[in-house]
Amino acid sequence: MAKDTVKNTARDTDRVLIFDTTLRDGEQSPGATMNVAEKLAVAKQLARLNVDIIEAGFPFASPGDFEAVQRIAAEVGTPNGPTICGLARATKGDIEAAAKAVAPAANGRIHTFLATSDIHMKYKLKKSRADVLAMTGEMVAYAKSFTDDIEFSPEDAGRSEPDFLYQVLDRAIAAGATTLNIPDTVGYLTPTEFGDLIRGIKANVSNIDRVVISVHGHNDLGLAVANFLEAVKAGARQLECTINGIGERAGNAALEELVMALHVRRQYYNPFFGLPAESEAPLTNINTKELYKSSRLVSNVTGMLVQPNKAIVGANAFAHESGIHQDGVLKNRLTYEIMDAQLIGLNNNLIVLGKHSGRNAFRTRLGELGFELSDQELNKAFLRFKDVADKKKEISDRDLEAIVNDETLQIAEHFKLELIQVSCGSNATPTATVTLLMPDGQDLTDAAIGTGPVDAIYRAINRVVQIENDLIEYSVQSVTAGIDAMGEVTIRLQQGERIYSGHAANTDIVVASAYAYVNALNRLYTASQAGESIHPQKEKIPVGTGV
């Protein structure tokens, strides 16, 4: 599906709008917090992916979130780029913050929400149905005073009483909403129920033809993608999803799965769009060849690993071990593959670059892979490329991706690893010595023993930084095959209730382990300096309408 040159309007009904909330709901996954630079990098990739709307964050949550949304609006929200959206609770302060944050975008949207289920109204909002109806009209109208593009969500719509839900949606449309998003906030519905919910809204809400019906849902029962596809059949024309399906609890509907389901099964879905079954017109505007790279970037930035059997982008998605399957694929790939791996941008190309390659050839290849680096970022990545090229005979595109992501997506280095020295063996006690540059400019060195080389390194680092934490996950993955492959290390550590991830890649897995740990510690330190941010769906809305 190639990128269109003409921007489609929000009310197109011959295709599905893709609303990506990786940077908002996806970031609410434990340990998936991103800094401003990382959010900007992901937003730029989402623009290359050609999503229609990017929900860039919750501007009222913290100064960092506000800055991230504003920078994305300014740098990614170009006239031919995606609409940039900011989330806001149904309060004036939230709405004002969202309006200011998305203002630099050529196309900005405010997405405000208010719970409508009895359980949420009673225990979370402590408000009556009359209060919620009044707040819906007042706050949607207030948002409308800042921009014409307003999305309204009745939180927990899946468990809301239908007749009251219809009243709330009527009020939102009358106040100026242009998109109505129907969230299955707790992942409770089944596909048939979700389809019936959308059909009921279409049949019972006045002026429903004036707005786009959107859906948002979580994967608590593993039904999010199936629910969305049923909603599409019922008339939903915007899908709110995330890369790799990350998000609260069990995550959101996965963007890559939805897009490829609509692509591979076009003949089945075409009639629901009023198209002939044989039509080859794409049902989304997504550039599918950017799917795999988008998945890799989000995984690296958030530390959320993609399981090997994950549909579309998992390592085993196009692998065949069964002899019968292998035989069939060798004779005709269509025997056991319903899509071409190259369609999602997955390839095994080796680049003709080595230790003698120049900066211009390096820059050119990165450009072909879709990377846009500043001169400073290019210099860092090129130095790292030279170092890797001295150790590997062949550099693959995936090696390049690992190098660029590792060098350009670093957070502030409060602690900088200066030296790692490890001694271990079958009859030796694993011992590690480390030197770190501290926030105050001091170089501190310490040593420790452990059950293995990585454990010894982590113990030595902890002796230096003196930050209490618990390592809860350690994972190693090979970037490519071969004894000289680069290894990627992803770790997650916990302090209190907060989880922080770290990531690093190196041909020496022990070195990568050390850098990943320091990366996570830097995230922890940065968060401790910045303070806590507000969670949009767990904070109480202030008492009183329009506060």
C-alpha positions in Angstrom: 0.0 0.0 0.0 1.8 3.1 -1.2 1.6 6.4 0.5 -1.1 8.7 -0.9 -0.1 12.1 -2.2 -3.5 13.6 -1.4 -4.6 13.8 2.3 -7.9 12.2 2.8 -10.5 13.9 4.9 -11.6 12.5 8.3 -15.0 11.6 7.0 -13.9 9.3 4.2 -15.9 6.1 4.4 -14.2 4.1 1.7 -11.2 3.3 4.0 -10.3 3.1 7.7 -8.5 5.8 9.5 -5.6 4.6 11.6 -5.3 6.5 14.9 -2.0 5.5 16.6 -1.9 5.9 20.4 1.6 4.2 20.9 2.9 7.5 22.4 0.0 7.9 24.8 -1.7 4.6 25.8 1.2 2.5 24.7 3.5 4.5 26.9 1.3 3.6 29.9 2.7 0.1 29.8 4.9 -0.5 32.9 8.4 0.5 32.1 7.6 1.8 28.6 8.1 5.5 29.5 9.8 7.5 26.7 11.7 10.8 26.8 11.1 13.6 24.4 13.7 12.6 21.9 12.5 9.0 21.8 8.9 10.1 21.4 9.9 12.4 18.5 11.8 9.5 16.8 8.7 7.2 17.1 6.4 10.0 15.8 8.6 10.5 12.8 8.5 6.8 12.1 4.7 6.8 12.5 4.6 9.6 9.9 6.7 7.4 7.5 4.2 4.6 8.2 1.5 7.1 7.1 -0.8 6.8 10.1 -3.7 9.3 9.9 -3.7 10.5 13.5 -0.9 10.4 16.1 -2.1 10.7 19.7 1.2 12.2 20.9 0.5 12.2 24.6 -1.4 13.7 27.6 -0.1 17.3 27.7 -1.5 18.1 31.2 0.3 15.1 32.7 3.7 16.7 33.1 5.9 19.4 31.6 7.8 16.6 29.7 4.6 15.3 28.2 3.5 18.8 27.2 6.9 19.4 25.5 6.8 16.1 23.7 3.4 16.8 22.2 4.3 20.3 21.3 7.5 19.3 19.5 5.8 16.5 17.6 3.1 19.0 16.6 5.8 21.4 15.3 8.1 18.9 13.6 5.8 16.0 12.5 2.4 17.8 12.2 3.2 19.3 8.7 0.4 20.1 6.2 0.9 16.8 4.4 1.6 14.9 7.6 -0.6 13.2 10.2 -3.1 15.0 12.5 -1.5 15.5 15.9 -3.8 14.8 18.8 -3.5 15.5 22.5 -5.6 13.7 25.2 -7.5 15.7 27.8 -9.9 14.8 30.6 -13.1 16.7 30.6 -11.7 19.7 32.5 -10.8 23.1 31.3 -7.2 22.8 32.5 -6.6 19.6 30.6 -8.3 21.0 27.4 -6.3 24.2 27.5 -3.0 22.3 27.9 -3.9 20.0 25.0 -4.9 23.0 22.8 -1.6 24.8 23.4 0.4 21.6 22.9 -1.1 20.7 19.5 -1.3 24.3 18.3 1.9 24.2 16.1 0.4 21.3 14.0 -1.1 22.1 10.7 -3.9 19.7 11.7 -4.4 19.5 15.5 -7.0 17.5 17.4 -8.2 17.6 21.0 -9.4 14.2 22.4 -11.4 14.6 25.6 -13.1 11.8 27.5 -15.5 11.2 30.4 -16.6 8.0 31.9 -20.2 6.9 31.3 -20.5 3.4 32.9 -22.4 3.3 36.2 -19.5 1.7 38.0 -17.1 4.5 36.9 -19.5 7.3 37.6 -20.3 6.0 41.1 -16.8 5.1 42.3 -14.4 7.1 40.2 -16.2 10.3 39.2 -18.7 10.3 42.1 -21.2 12.1 39.7 -24.7 11.5 38.5 -25.8 10.9 35.0 -27.1 14.5 34.8 -23.7 15.7 35.9 -22.0 13.7 33.2 -24.4 14.9 30.5 -23.8 18.5 31.5 -20.1 18.1 31.6 -20.0 16.4 28.2 -21.8 19.3 26.5 -19.8 22.0 28.3 -16.4 20.5 27.8 -16.8 19.4 24.2 -18.0 22.9 23.4 -15.0 24.4 25.3 -12.6 22.2 23.3 -14.4 23.3 20.1 -13.4 26.9 20.9 -9.8 26.0 20.3 -10.0 23.8 17.2 -12.6 22.3 14.9 -11.3 18.8 15.2 -12.7 17.3 18.4 -12.8 13.7 19.5 -15.0 12.6 22.4 -14.8 9.3 24.2 -17.3 7.9 26.7 -14.9 6.0 28.8 -15.9 2.4 29.6 -18.6 2.6 26.9 -18.5 -1.2 26.6 -20.1 -1.5 30.1 -22.3 1.6 29.9 -26.1 1.4 29.8 -27.0 1.8 26.1 -29.8 4.4 26.4 -27.6 6.7 28.6 -24.7 6.2 26.3 -26.8 7.3 23.3 -27.8 10.5 25.2 -24.2 11.3 26.0 -23.1 10.8 22.4 -26.1 13.0 21.2 -24.9 15.7 23.6 -21.3 15.4 22.3 -22.3 15.8 18.6 -24.6 18.8 19.4 -21.6 20.4 21.2 -19.4 20.0 18.2 -17.6 16.7 18.3 -16.4 15.4 14.9 -15.2 12.0 16.0 -17.0 9.7 18.5 -14.6 7.1 20.0 -16.2 4.0 21.6 -13.8 2.5 24.0 -13.9 -1.0 25.4 -11.7 0.3 28.3 -11.3 -2.9 30.2 -11.3 -5.4 27.3 -14.6 -6.9 28.3 -16.6 -7.3 25.1 -16.7 -10.1 22.6 -16.7 -9.4 18.8 -20.5 -9.9 18.4 -21.2 -7.6 21.3 -18.8 -4.9 20.0 -20.4 -5.1 16.5 -23.9 -4.8 18.1 -22.7 -1.8 20.2 -21.7 0.1 17.0 -24.9 -0.8 15.2 -26.9 0.3 18.2 -25.1 3.7 18.2 -25.7 4.1 14.5 -29.4 3.4 14.9 -30.1 5.5 18.0 -27.8 8.5 18.0 -29.0 11.6 16.2 -26.8 13.1 13.5 -24.4 10.2 13.7 -23.7 10.6 10.0 -22.0 13.9 10.8 -19.1 12.2 12.7 -16.6 9.4 12.3 -17.2 6.4 14.6 -14.0 5.3 16.2 -13.1 2.3 18.4 -10.6 1.8 21.2 -10.1 -1.4 23.0 -7.8 -3.4 25.2 -6.7 -7.0 24.9 -7.5 -8.4 28.3 -9.4 -11.4 26.8 -7.2 -11.5 23.7 -10.1 -10.2 21.5 -9.1 -6.6 20.7 -8.2 -7.1 17.1 -11.2 -9.4 16.5 -13.5 -6.8 18.2 -12.2 -4.0 15.9 -12.6 -6.0 12.7 -16.2 -6.7 13.7 -16.7 -3.0 14.5 -15.4 -2.1 11.0 -18.1 -4.4 9.5 -20.7 -2.5 11.6 -19.5 0.9 10.4 -16.6 2.1 12.5 -14.1 4.0 10.3 -11.3 4.9 12.8 -9.3 2.3 14.7 -7.2 3.4 17.8 -4.3 1.0 18.1 -0.6 0.8 19.0 2.6 -0.7 17.4 3.1 -4.2 18.8 -0.2 -3.9 20.7 1.6 -2.3 23.7 -0.5 -0.5 26.3 -2.3 -0.7 29.7 -2.5 -4.2 31.2 -2.7 -6.7 28.3 -2.2 -3.9 25.8 -4.2 -2.4 22.9 -5.3 -3.7 19.5 -2.1 -4.2 17.5 -1.8 -1.8 14.5 0.2 -4.2 12.4 -2.4 -7.0 12.8 -5.4 -4.8 12.0 -3.7 -3.3 8.9 -2.6 -6.6 7.5 -5.9 -8.3 8.2 -7.7 -5.6 6.2 -5.1 -5.9 3.5 -4.8 -9.7 3.2 -8.6 -10.2 3.5 -9.7 -7.3 1.3 -12.0 -9.4 -0.7 -13.9 -10.3 2.5 -14.1 -6.7 3.9 -14.6 -4.8 0.6 -18.4 -5.2 0.5 -18.7 -3.5 4.0 -17.2 -0.4 2.3 -19.5 -0.6 -0.6 -16.7 -1.8 -2.9 -16.7 -4.8 -5.2 -15.2 -7.9 -3.6 -12.4 -7.9 -6.3 -11.4 -4.3 -5.7 -7.6 -3.8 -5.1 -8.0 -0.4 -3.5 -6.3 -0.3 -0.1 -8.6 -0.1 2.9 -6.1 1.9 5.0 -3.5 4.5 4.0 -0.7 2.7 5.8 2.7 2.1 4.0 3.0 -1.5 5.1 6.7 -1.7 4.2 7.4 0.4 7.3 5.6 -1.9 9.7 8.6 -4.1 10.6 10.9 -1.1 11.2 8.2 0.6 13.3 7.9 -2.5 15.4 11.6 -2.8 15.9 11.9 0.9 16.9 9.1 0.8 19.4 10.5 -2.4 20.9 14.0 -0.9 21.3 12.8 2.4 22.7 10.3 1.0 25.2 12.2 -2.2 26.2 9.0 -4.1 25.4 10.2 -7.3 23.6 8.1 -8.8 20.8 7.4 -12.4 21.4 8.7 -14.7 18.6 5.2 -16.0 17.8 3.7 -12.5 17.6 1.5 -12.2 14.4 3.0 -10.2 11.5 6.2 -8.9 13.2 7.4 -11.8 15.5 10.7 -13.5 14.7 8.8 -16.7 13.8 6.0 -15.1 11.8 7.6 -16.2 8.5 9.6 -19.2 9.8 8.9 -22.8 8.9 10.3 -25.8 10.9 7.9 -28.6 10.0 9.3 -30.7 7.2 5.9 -30.8 5.5 5.6 -27.0 5.7 9.2 -26.5 4.4 8.5 -28.7 1.5 5.3 -26.9 0.6 6.9 -23.5 0.8 9.8 -24.5 -1.4 7.4 -25.6 -4.0 5.1 -22.6 -3.7 5.2 -20.1 -0.9 1.4 -19.7 -1.0 1.0 -23.2 0.4 1.8 -22.0 3.9 2.2 -18.2 3.6 -0.7 -15.8 3.2 1.5 -12.7 2.8 4.9 -11.8 1.6 7.5 -10.9 4.3 8.7 -8.1 2.1 5.3 -6.5 2.2 5.9 -5.5 5.9 9.5 -4.4 5.1 11.2 -7.6 6.3 14.3 -8.5 4.2 17.7 -10.1 4.6 19.6 -7.8 2.4 23.3 -7.4 3.2 24.8 -4.0 2.5 28.1 -3.7 0.7 29.7 -1.6 3.5 32.7 -2.5 5.5 35.5 -0.9 7.5 36.7 0.9 4.4 33.4 2.4 3.5 33.1 6.2 3.7 30.7 8.5 5.5 28.8 9.4 2.3 28.0 5.7 1.5 27.0 5.2 5.1 24.6 8.2 5.0 23.2 7.1 1.6 22.3 3.6 2.9 20.7 5.0 6.0 18.6 7.3 3.9 17.5 4.3 1.8 16.5 2.6 5.1 14.4 5.7 6.0 16.7 7.1 8.7 17.0 10.9 8.8 19.9 11.9 11.1 21.4 15.2 12.1 25.1 15.7 11.4 25.8 15.0 15.1 23.7 11.8 15.1 25.4 10.7 11.9 28.8 11.2 13.3 28.0 9.1 16.4 26.4 6.4 14.4 29.3 6.4 11.8 31.9 5.9 14.6 30.0 3.1 16.0 29.6 1.6 12.5 33.3 1.6 12.0 33.8 -0.1 15.4 31.4 -2.9 14.5 32.8 -3.2 10.9 36.2 -4.0 12.4 34.6 -7.0 14.2 32.1 -8.3 11.6 32.7 -9.4 8.0 29.2 -8.5 6.8 27.0 -5.7 8.0 23.2 -6.3 7.5 20.4 -3.8 7.4 19.3 -5.0 10.8 22.8 -4.4 12.2 22.5 -0.9 10.9 19.2 -0.4 12.6 20.6 -1.6 15.9 23.6 0.7 15.6 21.5 3.8 14.7 18.9 3.1 17.4 21.5 2.4 20.0 23.5 5.6 19.2 20.7 8.1 18.5 18.0 7.1 21.1 20.1 7.6 24.2 18.7 9.4 27.2 20.6 11.9 29.3 23.7 10.2 30.6 23.8 11.1 34.3 25.9 8.0 34.8 28.4 7.2 32.0 30.2 3.9 31.8 33.9 4.5 31.3 35.4 1.1 31.9 34.3 -2.6 32.2 36.7 -5.4 33.0 35.6 -8.9 33.7 37.3 -12.1 34.8 35.5 -15.4 34.8 35.9 -19.0 33.8 34.9 -22.6 34.8 37.2 -22.6 37.8 37.3 -18.9 38.6 35.0 -16.6 40.6 33.3 -14.1 38.2 34.7 -10.7 39.1 34.0 -7.3 37.5 35.5 -3.9 37.8 33.7 -0.8 36.5 34.4 2.9 36.3 31.5 5.4 35.9 31.4 9.1 35.4 29.0 10.4 38.0 26.5 13.3 37.7 28.9 15.5 39.8 31.8 14.9 37.4 33.7 12.4 39.5 35.1 9.1 38.1 34.3 6.3 40.6 35.6 2.8 40.4 34.5 -0.3 42.2 34.6 -4.1 41.9 32.3 -7.0 42.8 32.0 -10.7 42.5 28.8 -12.5 41.3 27.3 -15.7 40.1 28.4 -14.9 36.6 30.0 -12.1 34.6 26.8 -10.1 34.2 25.8 -10.4 37.8 29.2 -9.3 38.8 29.0 -6.2 36.6 25.6 -5.3 37.9 26.7 -5.7 41.5 29.8 -3.5 40.8 27.6 -0.8 39.2 25.2 -0.8 42.1 28.1 -0.3 44.5 29.1 2.8 42.5 25.7 4.4 41.9 24.1 3.6 45.2 20.5 3.5 43.8 18.2 0.9 45.3 16.5 -1.2 42.6 15.5 -4.7 41.7 16.3 -6.4 38.4 13.1 -8.1 37.2 13.9 -9.0 33.6 17.0 -9.7 31.6 16.8 -10.7 27.9 19.3 -11.3 25.2 18.5 -11.5 21.5 20.7 -11.9 18.4 20.3 -9.2 15.8 21.4 -11.5 13.0 22.7 -15.1 12.7 26.3 -16.0 13.0 29.0 -16.2 15.7 29.9 -12.6 15.1 26.3 -11.3 15.4 25.5 -8.2 17.4 23.5 -9.0 20.5 20.8 -6.8 21.9 20.2 -6.8 25.6 17.0 -5.5 27.2 16.5 -5.3 30.9 13.8 -4.0 33.2 14.4 -2.9 36.8 12.0 -1.8 39.4 12.0 0.8 42.2 8.9 0.9 44.2 5.9 0.6 41.9 7.7 2.0 38.9 9.5 -0.1 36.2 12.3 1.2 34.0 13.7 -0.4 30.9 17.2 -0.3 29.4 18.5 -1.4 26.0 21.9 -1.7 24.3 23.5 -3.6 21.4 27.1 -4.8 21.0 29.1 -7.6 19.5 30.2 -8.4 23.1 27.1 -9.4 25.0 28.7 -8.7 28.4 29.4 -5.1 27.3 25.9 -4.7 26.0 24.6 -6.0 29.3 26.5 -3.3 31.2 25.4 -0.5 28.9 21.7 -1.7 29.1 21.8 -1.6 32.9 23.3 1.9 33.0 20.7 3.0 30.4 17.9 1.8 32.7 19.6 3.5 35.7 19.7 6.8 33.8 16.0 6.5 33.1 15.3 5.9 36.8 17.5 8.8 37.8 15.8 11.1 35.2 12.3 10.1 36.4 13.3 10.7 40.1 14.4 14.2 39.2 11.3 15.0 37.2 8.7 13.7 39.7 5.6 11.7 39.0 3.2 12.4 36.1 -0.6 12.2 36.1 -2.2 9.1 34.7 -5.2 10.2 32.6 -7.5 7.3 33.5 -6.6 6.8 37.1 -6.7 10.4 38.5 -9.9 11.8 40.0 -11.5 14.6 38.0 -11.8 17.7 40.3 -15.2 18.2 41.8 -17.5 20.6 39.9 -18.3 21.1 36.3 -15.7 22.6 34.1 -12.9 22.8 36.7 
